[in-house]
């Protein structure tokens, strides 16, 4: 009976050198929770922002970081009815788990889990939950007809690629997406977006270039996945009373002033908002919508980059790649257990 697990912990805020491997007790699931052996975990920008000690550190509930995973159920609480040992699952655990996902095991509420689509590998599946739930919230709350024009900044990231696919699936055609590299542009083309609707945000005079491309017409909505300087560009390109979806909480003061002057409707997109009120069902329900779309072929998984196996070096490298914006339109994934080793040890 195994009672200890390995986990990678953050010893202090700051640089990647603050990560180390340690041993800690395997968490035990409560009555309404499930213990999962983690197969793979994906990295998110909030990971390095927490590590740096930014505002996102308030979401830190364990010295083990990591917020989404795929794995296999090994133990269930007495009130669990939807899952059994041996089930392959995925989840965006956020701060709802016993610990983060840079670990061998995690205990989570049963309501945040969804069954992994059978034909999707564990590594690919680990990258699905967080970006998909964010993208799904964006489109569900947008409330605009498919004829509306929509600007998406940073569209080739983990959220953006899923969002583009969901918008296209819903019939939106007047889309314009920003990308910063040839690789990112190709990922958007692979997602189904015509190259004429992709613009390089690194070019000079971006605002004027977009206005020229749009024949001077402003957008009904801007979905900002970048923040910073790009939030000012998005705000400037938004029509009066347009919808501005803020996914990063990184808008500048200048952008907020522009949005106020335009009487914009500002939607703050926050996945963890639901966990703060104990609405765990939101996560499982959303993931089931996504897995249904994946299983029917209406949605394809986003591309991944397996940066390595379960090690401190993999975590450090992945954080640096994200921080330097070098993921090239792919979700970074760390494998924790190989398929052969899953469910081989008693808990």
N, C-alpha and C positions, 0 to 999 in steps of 0.2 A: 504494500500500500504506500503510494507516494504522497508525502505530506509537504514537501518542499518543491519550489520551482525556481527557475532562473528568471531574472528580470533585469532590464537595463534602466537605471535610475538617473535622474538629474540631481546632482549634489548641491548645485547653487546656480542662480541665474547668471547668464553670461555666455561664454563661448562653448563650442562643441567639446572642448576638453573636459567639461564638467560632467560628462556622461561616464558611467561605469557599470560593470556587471556585478550583480549581487544575488544572494539567495534569500528567498522570503517564503512564508507559508502559502500553500495553495489555498485560495479563498474558498469558503464553503457557501453554497447558495442558500438563500432564505426560502421560505415557503413558496413564494411566487417568482423565484429566480431560477436561472439555468447556469450550470458551470460548463464552459466551453474550452476545449483545447484549441489554441489558436494555430491555424495553419499559415496564415500570412496577414500582414498588416500594411496599410498604405499610409503614406506621409501627406500631411496637409500644411499649408502656410501657417496655420495657427500653432502648429508644433514648434516651429522656430521662433514665433512671436512670444509664446509662453517661455521658451528657453531664454530669450533675451530679457525677460522681465517686463515686457510691454503690458498694456492694459489687459490683454488676453490672459495674463497670469491669474486673474480672478477666476478663470474657468478651471484652474489646476486643483485637483482634489487628491492627487497622489503623486509621489516622486517619480512614478512610472508614467511617461507621456504616451501619446498615441490614442487615436479616437475612432478608428474603424478597423474591421477585421472580417476574415472568413475563418471557419473552423468546424469542429465536430462536437456535438453535445456529448458530455461524458457523465453528467449527473443532473437531476432535476429536483426541485423542491416539491413538497407534497401537494401543492395547489396548481402545479403546472399541468396543463391539459393539451397544449398545442405541439409540444416537442417531446422527443424520446431520445435516450442515449443512442448514438450512432447517426443521428440526423446531421446533415451538412447544412450550415447556417451562415448568414451574413448579418452584420449590424453596424450601425453608426452609434457607437457606445458613448462617445463624448465624455461627459462627466457622470454618466449614469452607472458605470460599471464599478466593480470593486477596486479596480486599478486601471491604468492605461493599457495599451495593447503592445507595448514593447516587452512582452512577457509570454510565458508559455501557457498561462491559463488566465481566464477572466470569468467573473460571475456577473451576470446582467439580468435585468427584469425580462421575463418572457415576452412581454408585449413589444419590445423594441426589435425582436428578432424576426427574420424571414428565412424561409428555406432557400438554399442556394440552388439556382437553376442547374439541372443535372449535367448539361453539356458545357458548362463554363468552368474552367480550371480554378482551383482555390486562389492562386495568385491574381488572376484577372478579377475574380469575384470580390477580393478584398478591397479593390479600388472603386467599387460601385456605390456603396451606401451614402457617404457624405455628399459628394458632388451631385448625385442623383436627387437626393432629398432637397438640396438647396435649389437645384434647377426646377424641380417639380413645384416647390413653393413659389418660385418666381412666376411660372406660367399660370399656376392656379390663382394667384392674386392679381395678375395683370389686368384681367377683366376687360380686354379689348378684343374687337373682332379681328379676324385674320387679315382684313384689309389695312390694318394699322401699320404704320412704319415704325420700325424698332432698331435702335442702335445698341449693339452689344460690345462693350469694351473688354479686352482681354479674353476674347471668345475661345481661344485654343487651350484654355486651362481645363482642370478637372470638372469644374462647374459648366464652363462655357460650351464645351463640346456636347455634353448631354443636353444643355439648354437649346442649342441650335437644332439638334435632332428632334427635340420635343416640339419646338416651334414649327419646324418644317412638317412634322407629322400632323400638327394641328391646322395646317393650311396657310401659315404665314409665309408670304413671298417677298414682302418689302423689308428685307433685313439688310443691315450693313454691320459687318463684324470687323474689329481691329485685331491684327496679329503683328508679331514683331520679328518673324524669321521665316525663311523658306519652309522649314519643317512645320512650323505652326500653320502656315498658309495651306500646306498640303494636307494637314490633319483636318482642317475645315472643309477642304474640297472633298476629302474622303467622307466627311460627315454629310455631304450632300449640298453644300453651299457653292453656288457658282463663283468663279474667281472674280467676276465683275462686282461681287458684293463683299469683297474682302479688301481691306486697305491697311497698308503698313503704317503703324503708328509712329515709327521711328523717322519717317520722312519729315523734312522741314515744311512748315506751313500746313500742318495737318488740318487745322480748322477750316482754312480756305479750300484745301483740297477736297474735304468732305462736302462742303457747301457747293462747290463746283459740280461734284459728282451727283449731288442731290438736286441740281438746278435751283439752288437757293431755298429749297423747301426744308423746314425744320421737322424733327421727329416727334411722333406722338408719344413715344416712350424711349427712355434710355435705361438700360440695365448695366450698372457700373460694377464690374468685377475687378477693378484695379484700384480706384481711389487716387489720391494725390493729384498730380497735375492733370491726369486724365479725367478726374471728376469735374474740373473746370471746363474742359473741352466738351464733355457730355452735357453739362448744364447749359453751356452756350448754344448747343445744337438742339436743345429741347424747345418745343413749341409752347406758347402760353397755355397754362393749365395742363401741361403734359405730365406724364407719370415718370417719376425718377425712382428706380429701385436701387437702393443703396445696400449692397451685399457686404461691403468691407468695413463700413463705419470709418472710412478714411477720407471722406470729403474734406476739402479745405474750406477755410473761412470765406474765400472768394467764391467758391462754388455754392456755398450755402446762401450767400447774398444774392447771387444770380438766380438761384432757384426761388428764393423768396420774392424777388422782383417779378418773376414770371408767374407767380401764384401756382407753382408746381405742386402736384400731389407727391409727397415723399413717402415711399414705402420702405421701411427698414426690414430687410430680409434676415431673419435670425433663426437658425434651427434650434439653438439651445433654449429659445423662449418657451418652448413647449415643455421641456424638462423642468423648468423653474416652477411650473404649476402642476407638475406631476402627471402631465398628459403623455404618458409613455406610449399609448396606443397610436398616437400620431406617427411615430417612427415606423412601427411595424406595418401599419396600413399603407403608408407611403411607399415603403420598400416592396410590398406586395404589388402595388400598381406598377412599379418599375420592373419587377421580375416578370410580370405578365407580359409587358411590352417586349422584354428581352426574349421570352419564350416563344412569342408569336413572330419574332423577327422585325417588329416595328421599330425596335431600338437595338443598336449594336453596342457592345461594351467599348469603352474608351481604351485607347492603346496604353500599355503599361511599360515600365522599365524596371525590371527586377535588379535592384542595386546590390543585392547580396543576401547571404544567409543571416541567421540570428547572431548578431555580433555588435559590439560597440562601434567598430569601424564602419559597419553598414549604416548605423544611425548617424554617425558624424558626417559621412559622405553625403547622405541623403539630405540632411539639414543644409549643408553647404550648397548643394545643387539647387535646392528650392530658394534659398536666400539670395543666390546669384541669378535666379531666373533662368536656369540652364536645363530645365526638364524637357524642353523642346516639344511641348504639347503632349507629354506623356505623364501618367500618374506613376510616382515612384513607389515601389513595393519591396518590402522585406519578407522573405520566407522565414517562417519560424520552425515549422515541422514539415518534413517531406510527407507525401501521402502514405508512404510505407510505414512511417512511424506513428501516424495518427492512431489513437485508441489502442496503443500497444501496452500502455502501462496503467495499472489500476489506480484509482483515485479514492 
